[in-house]
Amino acid sequence: MSFRRSLAASALAVFASAIAVSGAQAQSIAQALTIAYDHAPDLQSALLNAKASAENIALAKAGTRPTLGASVTGNYSWALTGGKFTDGTSLTTGLSYNQTLYDGNKTNSEIEAARAGAEAAEYQIRNTEQNVLLAVVQAYVAVLSNSQLVALRQENLSFFQAQLQSARDRLDVGEGTRIDVAQAEARLAQGDATYRAALSSLETSKATFERYVGQAPHNLSASHNFGNLVPKALASAIAEAETGHPAILMAKAAIRAAQASSKAAEAGFGPKASLNGNVGSKITGQNGSPTDGFSGSVSFQITVPLYAGGAIGASVRKANIEQIKSEVDAMSSYDKIRESVISAWAGIQSADAQISAASAAVSAGKTVLDGVIQERDLGTRTTLDVLNSQAELTTAREGLINASSNKVLATFSLLAAMGHLTATDLGLNVEVKSAARYTDAVDDVWAELRTVAE
């Protein structure tokens, strides 16, 4: 077991090595995540969406506040009657005041729904943040593993070229056969094809990396210490996910918003009281008239809906259904998060086993290849045996690269499933994107009387 652990450690150390770029500093996963955090358009879009959602609070609060209006009306009239022309002018000004005094707490419920919606939008920022950072890690690991596969297949191609030359040399001196040459040529062609395929995959992964990070990858290194965030037991990981994952918190906020919307719909059956007032003046002609002057009125109104064509009842039923739906969606979120945690946890365990097995296979494959080459030189093995041994070793080394990649991806997938793949949890040197201050400012503002800083 200690031998296998040492092999696994060696494999991870190899995987963590940087792509050879002379004189360049390694670009770590943390550095790529930091750059991508400030670059990501999806994250900026989520932030703007949260700010827009915050404005719903101000829109809802407007229902409890008075509305004031001013008007100025000018009029010119003329008439031609019995050959006599007459005309006149008038100017009317006015101020109006309207305020809802009571609406069965409909507006207060709408305010609560808007606040819950703004909270859900804030959690959506965190959820988007996790998705973006996980995509960056996936792109990062893809570039690193594809680079290692290119180097491995290039080495494999060089081996086949050497074996082809050796087969031709032995044929020239009468120790080999044309079959050995043909087999070596076939493996060389196959090796060239796999090498070119690896180059293509590398270019694709580089393009994906640049899409998320905003710059081309250089001298990558998979070493990181974020594995310290992984708990020791699966039950702990599930518990943390169920209490702190932004998707679950977002679902809870959606339930509160739906409950408040349901109360607002029910208030439509109740009475409504409002206060209205206006004051104005009128000037007729240049000198005015005896009826010109100031006037005003104040009115109080109470209305009770008796029949609205079924609209109020439909609104209540719809709101109740949406409340039930929000609760069902929350249960679905719990199930999905739990599944993601268990899957990522199993992925880590599987990757550890694959690394151990692949490390052992690589070590054994090297020994076998060296032995087969020696036996071939003594005439007890054929060129085909050498080529097959090289293919097996290459497959084992590719398996080790893939297993090491899977370990890194599973680790970060688990952090995302737990809700801990955030700039704050990872300690990234960035200004965390949040609409919380904007929401607080909007909640306190009288829109037309004070401004809100962006």
C-alpha positions as CSV (number, residue, x, y, z in Angstrom):
1,M,0.0,0.0,0.0
2,S,2.8,2.4,0.8
3,F,4.3,1.7,-2.7
4,R,1.0,2.5,-4.3
5,R,0.6,5.7,-2.3
6,S,4.1,6.8,-3.3
7,L,3.2,6.1,-6.9
8,A,0.0,8.2,-6.6
9,A,1.9,11.0,-5.1
10,S,4.5,10.9,-7.9
11,A,1.7,11.0,-10.4
12,L,0.1,14.0,-8.9
13,A,3.5,15.7,-8.8
14,V,3.9,15.0,-12.5
15,F,0.5,16.3,-13.3
16,A,1.1,19.5,-11.3
17,S,4.2,20.3,-13.3
18,A,4.0,23.3,-15.6
19,I,4.1,23.2,-19.4
20,A,7.7,23.9,-20.3
21,V,8.0,27.6,-21.0
22,S,11.5,28.9,-20.5
23,G,11.8,31.8,-18.1
24,A,8.0,32.2,-17.6
25,Q,6.2,32.2,-14.2
26,A,3.6,29.4,-13.7
27,Q,0.0,30.5,-14.0
28,S,-1.8,28.8,-11.2
29,I,-5.4,27.9,-10.9
30,A,-5.9,30.6,-8.4
31,Q,-4.5,33.2,-10.8
32,A,-6.7,32.0,-13.6
33,L,-9.8,32.2,-11.4
34,T,-8.9,35.7,-10.2
35,I,-8.5,37.0,-13.7
36,A,-11.7,35.2,-14.9
37,Y,-13.7,36.6,-12.0
38,D,-13.2,40.2,-13.2
39,H,-13.6,39.2,-16.9
40,A,-16.7,37.0,-16.9
41,P,-19.6,38.6,-18.7
42,D,-22.1,36.1,-17.2
43,L,-21.2,37.3,-13.7
44,Q,-21.6,40.9,-14.7
45,S,-25.0,40.1,-16.2
46,A,-26.1,38.4,-13.0
47,L,-25.0,41.5,-11.0
48,L,-27.0,43.8,-13.3
49,N,-30.0,41.5,-13.1
50,A,-29.8,41.7,-9.3
51,K,-29.8,45.5,-9.4
52,A,-32.8,45.5,-11.7
53,S,-34.6,43.2,-9.3
54,A,-33.8,45.5,-6.4
55,E,-35.8,48.3,-8.2
56,N,-38.9,46.2,-7.8
57,I,-38.7,47.1,-4.1
58,A,-38.9,50.8,-5.0
59,L,-41.7,50.2,-7.4
60,A,-43.7,48.3,-4.8
61,K,-43.1,50.9,-2.1
62,A,-44.5,53.6,-4.5
63,G,-47.9,52.1,-3.7
64,T,-47.8,53.3,-0.1
65,R,-46.5,56.8,-1.0
66,P,-48.3,59.9,-2.2
67,T,-48.2,61.0,-5.8
68,L,-48.0,64.7,-6.6
69,G,-48.7,66.2,-10.0
70,A,-48.7,69.7,-11.5
71,S,-50.5,70.8,-14.6
72,V,-50.6,74.0,-16.7
73,T,-53.3,74.4,-19.4
74,G,-53.4,77.3,-21.9
75,N,-56.4,77.9,-24.1
76,Y,-57.2,80.3,-27.0
77,S,-60.7,80.5,-28.5
78,W,-62.4,82.6,-31.1
79,A,-65.8,83.0,-32.7
80,L,-67.4,84.8,-35.7
81,T,-71.1,85.5,-35.0
82,G,-73.3,87.8,-37.0
83,G,-70.2,89.4,-38.5
84,K,-68.7,90.1,-35.1
85,F,-65.4,88.5,-34.2
86,T,-64.6,87.6,-30.6
87,D,-61.7,85.8,-29.0
88,G,-60.4,85.0,-25.6
89,T,-57.5,83.3,-23.7
90,S,-57.3,81.4,-20.5
91,L,-54.6,79.9,-18.4
92,T,-55.3,77.2,-15.8
93,T,-52.8,75.8,-13.3
94,G,-53.2,73.0,-10.8
95,L,-51.6,70.7,-8.2
96,S,-52.9,67.2,-7.5
97,Y,-52.4,64.8,-4.5
98,N,-53.3,61.2,-4.4
99,Q,-52.5,58.5,-1.8
100,T,-53.7,55.1,-1.0
101,L,-54.4,54.9,2.7
102,Y,-55.4,51.2,3.0
103,D,-55.5,48.3,0.5
104,G,-55.7,45.3,2.8
105,N,-51.9,45.1,3.1
106,K,-51.7,44.3,-0.6
107,T,-48.8,46.8,-1.1
108,N,-47.0,45.6,2.0
109,S,-47.2,42.0,0.6
110,E,-45.9,43.2,-2.8
111,I,-43.0,44.9,-1.0
112,E,-42.1,41.7,0.8
113,A,-42.3,39.8,-2.4
114,A,-40.0,42.3,-4.1
115,R,-37.5,42.0,-1.2
116,A,-37.5,38.2,-1.5
117,G,-37.0,38.5,-5.2
118,A,-34.0,40.8,-4.8
119,E,-32.6,38.3,-2.3
120,A,-33.0,35.5,-4.8
121,A,-31.3,37.5,-7.4
122,E,-28.3,38.1,-5.0
123,Y,-28.1,34.3,-4.5
124,Q,-28.2,33.9,-8.3
125,I,-25.0,36.0,-8.5
126,R,-23.3,33.5,-6.2
127,N,-24.7,30.6,-8.2
128,T,-23.5,32.1,-11.4
129,E,-20.1,32.8,-9.8
130,Q,-19.8,29.1,-8.9
131,N,-20.7,28.0,-12.5
132,V,-18.2,30.5,-14.0
133,L,-15.3,29.4,-11.6
134,L,-16.0,25.7,-12.2
135,A,-16.0,26.3,-16.0
136,V,-12.6,28.0,-15.6
137,V,-11.2,25.1,-13.7
138,Q,-12.5,22.7,-16.3
139,A,-10.9,24.8,-19.1
140,Y,-7.7,25.0,-17.1
141,V,-7.4,21.3,-16.5
142,A,-8.3,20.6,-20.2
143,V,-5.4,22.7,-21.4
144,L,-3.0,21.2,-18.9
145,S,-4.0,17.5,-19.6
146,N,-4.2,18.1,-23.4
147,S,-0.7,19.6,-23.3
148,Q,0.6,16.6,-21.4
149,L,-1.1,14.3,-23.9
150,V,0.5,16.2,-26.8
151,A,3.9,15.8,-25.2
152,L,3.3,12.1,-24.5
153,R,2.1,11.3,-28.0
154,Q,5.0,13.2,-29.5
155,E,7.3,11.1,-27.4
156,N,5.4,8.0,-28.6
157,L,5.7,9.1,-32.2
158,S,9.5,9.5,-31.7
159,F,9.7,6.0,-30.3
160,F,7.9,4.6,-33.3
161,Q,10.1,6.5,-35.7
162,A,13.2,5.0,-33.9
163,Q,11.7,1.5,-34.1
164,L,11.0,1.9,-37.8
165,Q,14.6,3.0,-38.4
166,S,15.8,0.0,-36.3
167,A,13.6,-2.4,-38.3
168,R,15.0,-1.1,-41.5
169,D,18.5,-1.3,-40.3
170,R,18.0,-4.9,-39.2
171,L,16.4,-5.7,-42.6
172,D,19.5,-4.2,-44.3
173,V,21.8,-6.5,-42.4
174,G,19.6,-9.5,-42.8
175,E,18.4,-9.8,-39.2
176,G,14.9,-8.5,-39.7
177,T,12.0,-9.0,-42.1
178,R,9.8,-6.8,-44.2
179,I,6.9,-7.6,-41.9
180,D,8.7,-5.9,-39.0
181,V,9.2,-2.8,-41.2
182,A,5.5,-2.8,-42.3
183,Q,4.3,-3.2,-38.7
184,A,6.5,-0.3,-37.6
185,E,5.3,1.9,-40.4
186,A,1.7,1.1,-39.5
187,R,2.2,2.0,-35.8
188,L,4.1,5.2,-36.9
189,A,1.1,6.3,-39.0
190,Q,-1.3,5.5,-36.1
191,G,0.9,7.4,-33.7
192,D,1.0,10.4,-36.0
193,A,-2.8,10.4,-36.2
194,T,-3.2,10.3,-32.5
195,Y,-0.6,13.1,-32.1
196,R,-2.5,15.3,-34.5
197,A,-5.7,14.6,-32.7
198,A,-4.1,15.7,-29.4
199,L,-2.9,18.9,-31.0
200,S,-6.5,19.7,-32.2
201,S,-7.9,19.0,-28.8
202,L,-5.3,21.3,-27.2
203,E,-6.1,24.2,-29.6
204,T,-9.8,23.8,-28.8
205,S,-9.2,23.7,-25.0
206,K,-7.0,26.8,-25.3
207,A,-9.8,28.7,-27.1
208,T,-12.2,27.7,-24.3
209,F,-9.7,28.9,-21.7
210,E,-9.3,32.2,-23.4
211,R,-13.1,32.6,-23.6
212,Y,-13.4,32.3,-19.8
213,V,-10.1,33.9,-18.6
214,G,-9.8,36.6,-21.3
215,Q,-6.1,35.7,-22.1
216,A,-4.2,32.8,-23.6
217,P,-2.9,30.1,-21.2
218,H,0.8,30.0,-20.4
219,N,2.9,27.8,-18.3
220,L,0.0,26.2,-16.3
221,S,0.4,24.4,-13.0
222,A,-2.3,22.3,-11.4
223,S,-0.9,22.6,-7.9
224,H,-3.4,24.1,-5.4
225,N,-4.4,23.9,-1.7
226,F,-8.1,24.2,-2.2
227,G,-8.5,20.5,-1.3
228,N,-8.3,21.7,2.3
229,L,-11.8,23.0,1.9
230,V,-13.1,19.4,1.4
231,P,-14.6,17.9,4.5
232,K,-13.5,14.6,6.0
233,A,-16.9,12.9,5.6
234,L,-19.6,12.8,3.0
235,A,-22.3,13.5,5.5
236,S,-20.6,16.8,6.4
237,A,-20.4,17.8,2.8
238,I,-24.1,17.1,2.3
239,A,-25.0,19.1,5.4
240,E,-23.0,22.1,4.3
241,A,-24.5,22.0,0.8
242,E,-28.1,21.9,2.2
243,T,-27.5,24.9,4.4
244,G,-25.3,27.1,2.3
245,H,-25.6,26.3,-1.4
246,P,-26.8,29.4,-3.3
247,A,-29.3,27.4,-5.4
248,I,-31.0,26.2,-2.2
249,L,-31.0,29.7,-0.6
250,M,-32.4,31.0,-3.9
251,A,-35.2,28.5,-3.8
252,K,-36.1,29.5,-0.2
253,A,-36.2,33.1,-1.2
254,A,-38.5,32.2,-4.1
255,I,-40.9,30.5,-1.6
256,R,-41.1,33.6,0.5
257,A,-41.7,35.7,-2.6
258,A,-44.5,33.4,-3.7
259,Q,-46.1,33.4,-0.2
260,A,-46.1,37.2,-0.2
261,S,-47.5,37.3,-3.8
262,S,-50.3,35.0,-2.6
263,K,-51.2,37.3,0.2
264,A,-51.2,40.3,-2.1
265,A,-53.6,38.5,-4.4
266,E,-55.9,37.7,-1.6
267,A,-56.0,41.4,-0.6
268,G,-57.7,42.1,-3.9
269,F,-61.0,41.0,-2.3
270,G,-60.8,43.6,0.4
271,P,-61.7,47.3,0.6
272,K,-59.4,50.1,-0.5
273,A,-59.3,53.6,0.9
274,S,-57.6,56.6,-0.8
275,L,-57.3,60.3,-0.3
276,N,-57.3,62.8,-3.2
277,G,-56.9,66.5,-3.4
278,N,-56.2,69.3,-5.9
279,V,-55.7,73.0,-5.9
280,G,-55.5,75.3,-8.9
281,S,-56.0,78.8,-10.4
282,K,-57.5,80.2,-13.5
283,I,-56.9,83.5,-15.4
284,T,-59.1,84.5,-18.3
285,G,-57.9,87.2,-20.7
286,Q,-55.5,89.9,-19.9
287,N,-57.5,91.4,-17.1
288,G,-59.2,88.3,-15.8
289,S,-62.8,87.8,-15.0
290,P,-64.9,87.8,-11.8
291,T,-64.9,84.0,-11.7
292,D,-61.1,83.8,-11.9
293,G,-59.1,82.9,-8.8
294,F,-58.0,79.9,-6.7
295,S,-60.0,76.7,-6.0
296,G,-59.3,73.4,-4.4
297,S,-61.0,70.2,-3.2
298,V,-60.2,67.2,-0.9
299,S,-62.0,63.8,-1.3
300,F,-61.9,60.6,0.6
301,Q,-62.9,57.4,-1.2
302,I,-63.5,53.8,0.0
303,T,-64.1,51.1,-2.7
304,V,-65.1,47.5,-2.2
305,P,-64.9,45.1,-5.2
306,L,-68.2,43.3,-5.8
307,Y,-67.5,41.6,-9.1
308,A,-64.4,41.8,-11.4
309,G,-65.3,39.3,-14.0
310,G,-63.4,36.5,-12.2
311,A,-60.0,38.3,-12.4
312,I,-59.5,38.5,-8.6
313,G,-60.3,34.8,-8.0
314,A,-58.1,33.8,-10.9
315,S,-55.2,35.9,-9.5
316,V,-55.6,34.2,-6.1
317,R,-55.6,30.7,-7.6
318,K,-52.6,31.5,-9.8
319,A,-50.7,32.8,-6.8
320,N,-51.5,29.7,-4.8
321,I,-50.4,27.4,-7.6
322,E,-47.1,29.4,-8.0
323,Q,-46.5,29.1,-4.3
324,I,-46.9,25.3,-4.4
325,K,-44.6,25.2,-7.5
326,S,-41.9,27.2,-5.6
327,E,-42.0,24.6,-2.8
328,V,-41.8,21.8,-5.3
329,D,-38.9,23.5,-7.1
330,A,-37.1,23.8,-3.7
331,M,-37.4,20.1,-3.1
332,S,-36.0,19.5,-6.6
333,S,-33.1,21.8,-5.8
334,Y,-32.4,19.9,-2.6
335,D,-32.3,16.6,-4.5
336,K,-30.1,17.9,-7.3
337,I,-27.6,19.4,-4.8
338,R,-27.5,16.2,-2.8
339,E,-26.9,14.2,-6.0
340,S,-24.1,16.5,-7.1
341,V,-22.3,16.2,-3.7
342,I,-22.5,12.4,-3.7
343,S,-21.4,12.2,-7.4
344,A,-18.4,14.6,-6.8
345,W,-17.4,12.7,-3.6
346,A,-17.5,9.4,-5.5
347,G,-15.5,11.0,-8.3
348,I,-12.7,11.8,-5.8
349,Q,-12.6,8.3,-4.5
350,S,-12.7,6.8,-7.9
351,A,-9.9,9.1,-9.2
352,D,-7.7,8.2,-6.2
353,A,-8.1,4.5,-7.1
354,Q,-7.5,5.2,-10.8
355,I,-4.3,7.1,-10.0
356,S,-3.0,4.3,-7.9
357,A,-3.8,1.7,-10.6
358,A,-2.5,3.8,-13.4
359,S,0.7,4.6,-11.5
360,A,1.3,0.9,-10.9
361,A,0.6,0.2,-14.6
362,V,3.1,2.8,-15.8
363,S,5.8,1.4,-13.5
364,A,5.1,-2.1,-14.7
365,G,4.8,-1.0,-18.3
366,K,8.3,0.6,-18.3
367,T,9.8,-2.6,-16.9
368,V,8.1,-4.7,-19.5
369,L,9.1,-2.5,-22.4
370,D,12.7,-2.5,-21.4
371,G,12.7,-6.3,-21.0
372,V,10.9,-6.9,-24.4
373,I,13.4,-4.6,-26.2
374,Q,16.3,-6.6,-24.7
375,E,14.6,-9.9,-25.7
376,R,14.0,-8.6,-29.2
377,D,17.6,-7.7,-29.5
378,L,18.5,-11.3,-28.4
379,G,16.1,-12.6,-31.0
380,T,13.5,-14.1,-28.7
381,R,10.9,-11.4,-29.3
382,T,9.7,-9.6,-32.4
383,T,9.3,-6.0,-33.3
384,L,5.5,-6.4,-32.9
385,D,6.1,-7.3,-29.3
386,V,8.0,-4.1,-28.7
387,L,5.4,-2.1,-30.5
388,N,2.6,-3.7,-28.4
389,S,4.5,-3.1,-25.2
390,Q,5.0,0.6,-26.1
391,A,1.3,1.0,-26.9
392,E,0.3,-0.5,-23.5
393,L,2.7,1.8,-21.7
394,T,1.3,4.8,-23.6
395,T,-2.2,3.8,-22.7
396,A,-1.2,3.5,-19.1
397,R,0.4,6.9,-19.1
398,E,-2.6,8.5,-20.7
399,G,-4.8,6.8,-18.1
400,L,-2.6,8.4,-15.4
401,I,-3.0,11.8,-17.0
402,N,-6.8,11.4,-17.2
403,A,-7.1,10.1,-13.7
404,S,-5.1,13.0,-12.3
405,S,-7.3,15.4,-14.2
406,N,-10.4,13.7,-12.9
407,K,-9.1,14.1,-9.3
408,V,-8.7,17.9,-9.7
409,L,-12.1,18.3,-11.5
410,A,-13.9,16.1,-8.9
411,T,-12.4,18.2,-6.0
412,F,-13.6,21.5,-7.5
413,S,-16.9,19.9,-8.5
414,L,-17.4,18.9,-4.8
415,L,-16.7,22.5,-3.7
416,A,-19.2,23.8,-6.2
417,A,-21.8,21.2,-5.0
418,M,-21.2,22.3,-1.4
419,G,-21.6,26.0,-2.3
420,H,-18.0,26.8,-1.5
421,L,-16.6,27.5,-5.0
422,T,-16.9,31.2,-4.5
423,A,-14.3,34.0,-4.5
424,T,-14.7,34.5,-0.8
425,D,-14.2,30.8,0.1
426,L,-11.3,30.4,-2.3
427,G,-9.7,33.6,-1.0
428,L,-9.3,35.2,-4.4
429,N,-7.9,38.7,-4.5
430,V,-10.9,40.3,-6.1
431,E,-13.7,42.7,-5.2
432,V,-16.6,40.4,-4.7
433,K,-19.6,41.2,-6.9
434,S,-22.7,41.9,-5.0
435,A,-25.9,44.0,-5.3
436,A,-26.5,44.1,-1.5
437,R,-25.5,47.7,-1.0
438,Y,-27.5,48.8,-4.1
439,T,-30.5,46.9,-2.8
440,D,-30.2,48.6,0.7
441,A,-30.0,52.0,-1.0
442,V,-33.0,51.3,-3.2
443,D,-35.0,50.1,-0.2
444,D,-34.4,53.4,1.5
445,V,-34.7,55.8,-1.3
446,W,-37.6,58.1,-2.3
447,A,-36.8,57.8,-6.0
448,E,-37.5,61.2,-7.4
449,L,-36.2,63.0,-4.2
450,R,-32.9,61.2,-3.8
451,T,-30.5,59.4,-6.1
452,V,-29.0,56.0,-5.9
453,A,-25.3,55.5,-6.5
454,E,-24.5,52.8,-9.1
